[in-house]
């Protein structure tokens, strides 16, 4: 696939790195910063062009007339929209994806249509991260919570603890511990490495366990891995920007929310927008302020500013002062593993969350959801099976008959409203939503081929 990426910031660089690993992709990155482009070209097999990606001559030199897709990821909504307009009007680029951050644009979905601004897919990193944070607060014992099939199925990552009923037991005993609940352990990471999930595999303390189950069964399964945390009641947010403001608005209906903002104008704006959340003007890294606001009573503290170092320091301080759980947004991927081994419970990489949404529109076959796991080292995919037994490599076959690439497992199937946890004899039918887990991302192309319909179907 011939793909042009506009913008080499955190998200653009990460998407370029992800796609450049796949031999079938030809990637061209456009940015106004030659230094960033030179660094990308040193590390990755791709083309770079220095210039403004909304200029027709720059897009033309990038090969827009032969491109399959334009992904506009600059920090400017307007540049992203203009680039999509030009790619459509002048070069007939088939697929145009744009990063749109401003809520003012997102309120009018009719604005983005072929007859107006031809953006095929809108990506809002702030909204994606906000929803991700909300799911984590809903499930306080989880490290990661991901939705599939419109939320009917969830993939949850938990850290197994000594007091968990299943710790020290083999996976084949799972049904005895959770009778009436069908679930599937998709992967286990021990000391950072993926291990086999055979029936005889024994869960150990500190294992990171990924499991799939219907949404309503998630709390029961988590309870088998570890002692369930107390329900969340009080939440403190550090940073009242786009993510902090959206999250506070979502949470204030069900939780007691305090939000700390350093900018007086933004703090006043938030106090006018929010209903019950308390808005505080100050510095979240100020121990006196945290002490006055009873940080030791907070169930969750989320550091959501644009400054990695400020987020790390305020989270560590909040944890030391008694906050039960701390979550920090961290843009630099090198920091994420480093801080999670210390006082910070969960470090979230916004660009990893965004990449999953982008990949769902880039993958071949009818892939409707892609989630990066363990900071991108693994991937979970939701694909729809199309065709019939003659034209498809998966339809009409038992799972044990499907030649899955190494490190790939089919964990669940959603058929209409029915959630089916996959077993070796489960047969895939047309239009099933199939959820797969890959521990080796190099095999993604092989998985995509499985879900591509043969020419005999048409």
N, C-alpha and C positions, 0 to 999 in steps of 0.2 A: 504494500500500500504506500502511495506517495503522499506524505503528510507534511504540511507546513505548520510550524508552531511559532506564533507571534508572542514574544516576551520570554526572556530567559531569567526571570526571577526565581523565587523558591519553587513555585508550582510549575512554571514552564520548564525549568531545568530538570525537575524530578520526572515530569512526564516525558521529556526528551530522553532521559536516561532509561526509563522503563521501556519505551518503544524501540530505542536503538538496539536493545539487547536481542530483539527478534529479527532474524535475518531477512524476513519477508518485507520489512519496512524500510523505506527510504525517507529519511528525516532531514528537513531543512529548518533551521532556527533563525529567526529575525529578531534583532534587538539593536538599540542605539548605543549600547556599551560594548565596545570592541574587546575590552579586558575580559568580561564575562564570557563572551563568545569564544575567545582564544582558549580559555580554560576548558570550556565544553569540548572544543575540537581536539584538545590534547587528550581528553579522557574517553571520548566516545567517537564512534564511526558515524559521522553526520556532516552535513554542510552547514555553514553559517553565513549570514549576510548582515552587514552592519547598516542600519538605516531605519527609517520610520515605516513600520509595516502597514500603515494606512495609505501610503503613497502607491499609486498604480505601478510606477516604474520599478519600485522595490519588490512588489508582489510578482511582477512579470519576471524579474531577474531570478526570483526564487522558484520559478516554474509553476506559477499559479494556473496557467492554461492547461497544465497536464496533471494537476493535483487532484487527489481523491478527496482530500479533507483539509480544511483550515481550522486550526484551533487557536483562537485569539485569547491570550492570557495576560495581557499587560495590566497594569494597575489602573488604567483609564477605561472606564466603561465606553466612553465616546469613541476612543480609538478602536476598541474592539468591535463596536457596532459598525463604524465606517469601513473597517477592513472587511467585514462580512458583506456589506453592501457592495463594495467594489469587486470582491471575489465573485459575487453572484452576477452583477451587471456586466462586467467586462470579461470574466474568465469562465463563467458557468461552473464554478466549483460545486460539486454535488452535495457535500456535507459541510456545514459551517457551524462551529461550536464557539460560543463567546462566554467569557467570564463577565457576569453582570453583578456588581456589588450593591449598587444603590437600590434601596427599597422603593424609591420613587419610580424607577423603571419597572421593577418586578410587579408592581401593583396593576400594571396594564399589560397582561399577557397578549392581548390582541395587537399590541404594538409590534410584536415579533412574528411577522408572517411574510410570505413571499411578495405580496403586493405592497408591503410597507418596509420594514427592516428585516431582510431575509436571514434571520438567525434560526437555524434548525433546532439547536439545543442550547439552553441557557444553563450555566453553572454558577451557582452562588456559594463560594467557599464558606462565607460567614453563616449562611443558613444550614449548610451541611454539618458544620462543626457544632452549631447550636443544638441541632437535633441529636447529634452523637452524644453531647454532654448530657442532654435531658435523659436519654436512655440509661446512661451510667448512674444518674441520680435515682432513677426508678429502680435500678437493681444495685444496691450499694455493695453487695458482695462480689460483683463482677469486675473483671479487668477490661472487658470488651463486650459490647452487646450490638449485634448486627441483625437487621431485618431482611427477610426474604419473602417473596410472594405476598407483598403488601402487608407484611407483619404477621402473617399466619404462622410462620416458622421463624425462630430466632437461633442464631449461632452465638453462644456465650463462652467466654474464656474466664476460667476461675483458677485461683491458686489453691491447690489442695493443702490442707493443714492437718496436723496430727489428730485433731479432735473430729475430723470428718469420718462418718461411718464407713465410707468406701475405701478410705486410705488403708493400705495393707491387704486389700482384697483384689481378686482378679476381675476383669471386666465382665466375664461370663456370669458373675454373681449379681450384676446390676439389677436384673428383674426381681431378684429376691428382696433387694433393698428398696426398690421403688415399684411395688406391685401396681399394675394397671397403667403405668406410664411407659409409653414407648419412646425411646430416645436412642441416640447414637453418638458415641465418642468418635469425633472426626479425626482428632490428632492429639498427641501428647508431646509436649516439649520438656525435656529433662536436661537441666544445666545448659539450656540454650540450643539443644539439638533435638530433632524430631526422632521419636522412637516408634516401634511397631505398635499398632493398636489391635493385636490379635486377641482372641478370647482369653488367653492365658496371661495377658499383660497385667501386671500388678501396679496399681497406683501408689505412688510414694508421696510423702510430705514434700512440699515445695514444687511438685510437678505443676506445669501450666497445662490445664486440660481444656480442650475445645470440644463442646458438645452441641448437638442440634436436637431441638424438641419443639413441639407445638407451643405457642406463646404461653398458654395457660399452665403448662407443666414446668416452666423454667424454675420458679421458686423451689419446687419439690426436689428437682435434680441438684440445684446448687446446694441444698441442705445436706446432700449425701457427700459432697466434696469437702465441706467445711461448715463450721457453725455459722448460721445466718447472722449477719449484722442486724443491729436494731434498725427499725424503720427510720428513714430520714425525716426530720421535722424542721431543723434550722439550717439555713444555707447562707454563706457569706460569699459574695463575688467581689473580686478585686479587679476593677477596670469596667468602666461603663460605656465602652465603645459599642460597635455594632453587635458583636457577639454577646457582650455583657448585658446590653439593653434588651436584646431579643430573649435571652435566657431568663432574665429577671421577669419579663412579661409572661413567659410560659410557666414559670415556677410559682409565681405569687398566688395563684389560685389555690394551690394545695400545700404550700410550704411557707414558713416564716423566712422572709428574704431580706438581707441587708446587702447593699451594693456601695462600694467605696470608689469614688472618682476624684482625680486630682484637679481636673479642669472645672472651674466654677460655672462657666456657661453650660457645659455639658451636664453638670450636676443639677442645675436649675431645670434644664430641659427634661432630664429623666424624672425629676420629681413631679413635673406636670404630666408626663406620659403614664407613669406607673400608678397603680391604684393603692395597693397595700404595702408594697416593698418600701423599706426605709432607705433613703439615699443619704450617704455620708460624704462630706467633702474632706478629703485628706489623703494621706499616703498609707497604703496597705502594708508597707514595710516599717511603719512606725509602731513599736511595741506598746507605747502608751495608748495609742488609739485602739489597737487590738484588745488591750487589757480592759479599757473602758467599755468596749462593746462586747465583752464576755466571750472572747474567742474560745475559751475552754468549754463553752457550752455548744459550740457549733458542731453539727454532724458532718458538714462538708464545707471546705474552703476551696474555691476555684480562683486561680490567678489567670486572668484573661486579657492582660494588656498586650501591646505590640512589642514589648521589651522582654526578651528571653531571660536576661539576667535578673530583671526586677521580678519576673514571675517566679523564678527559682528561689530567690532570696525570701520573698514574701511567703511562699509556700513552706519553706523550711522553718521560717520563724513561726508561722501559724501552727505547724505540727509540734514544734518544741513547746509552744505555749498551751497546747492541749486540744487543738482541733482533732476530731476523730479521724477524718479522712481528708487528704489534700490532693487536688488535681491541678496540674499546671499545663498551660499551652506552651509548647516549645517548637520554634521553627527550625532550629538547627538540629538536623538528625543526629549529629555526633553527640549532642547533649542528652538525647532521650534515654539511651541505655545507661548512661552514666548516672543520671539523677534517680532513675527508678530503683537503683540498687541502694539508695540511701533513704532519706526521710520522706521523699515524695512518693505517694502511693501509685498515682497514675500520671504519666506524661503523655500528652496528646500532640501529635504532629499534624497540624492543619493540612499541609500539602499531601500527606498520605491519605487523609480522609477524602480530599478532593480528587485524588488520582483514581480512586475506585469509581466515582461517579463518571469520570471521563472515560475510563476503560470500557465501561458498559456500552458506550456508543462507538467504540473503536474495534472491539473484538469481532471477528467473523462468526458466522452462525448467528442465531437469534439469542444473543446474550443480553439479559435484561438487568443484571446486577453483578457487580464485581466489587469485592472488598479486600483490601490489603490487610494482611494479618502479621503480627509480630514485626511491626515497622517495615513491612514490605517483603519479608523473607518467605512468606507463603501467601496463598490467595484462595478465596472462596468465590465460587461462580454460580450464578443461577442462569440456566440455559433452557430454552423451550425446544422440545422435540417436535419437528415438523416432518411431514411426508407419510410414507407407509413402510411396510416391511421390506419392500424391494428397493426403495430409494433412500432409506435411512439406515445408518449403521447401528442405531440403538433401538428403534421401535420394533416391538414384537419379540424382543430378546430379554432373557433373564440377565440380571446384572453379572452373574458369573460367566456369561457367554460374551460379554462386551470386552474387547481388547483395550483396557484402560492403560494409559501410560504409567510407568513406574512412579510411585509416590502420589497417585491420584485415587481418590475414593469417591463413590457416589453415596451420599449420606442420607438424603431424603428426597421425596417426590411430592409435589403438590398437584392434585388432580381435582380441579374445580375447587370446592371448599374442603376437600379431604386431604389431610396431612398423612403421608405414608412414610414411615421410617424405613429406609432401604435395608433389605436383607439379600442374601446371595440368590434367592429364587424369585425376587420381585421382578415383574415384567413391566417394561416401560411402554406406555401407550402414546398415541399421537396427542400433541398439545399438552403433555405433562410438563410441568416446571421441574427440572432436575437440578438439584443442588450438589455441587461437587467441591471437594477440598483438594488443593494441590500443595504439596510441600516442596516440589521442584518446579519453579516457575518456568524453567526452560522447556517444559513439556506443554506449555499453553497452546502452542500452534497445533499440536497433535489432538488436544482436547477440542479445539475449535473445529477441526476437520470432522470429528465424530458427529457434530451437530449441523454440518452443512448437508443440505438436501442434494441428492444426485440429480442429474439432468433428466433421468427417466420420469421424475415426478411431474415435470411441467408439460 
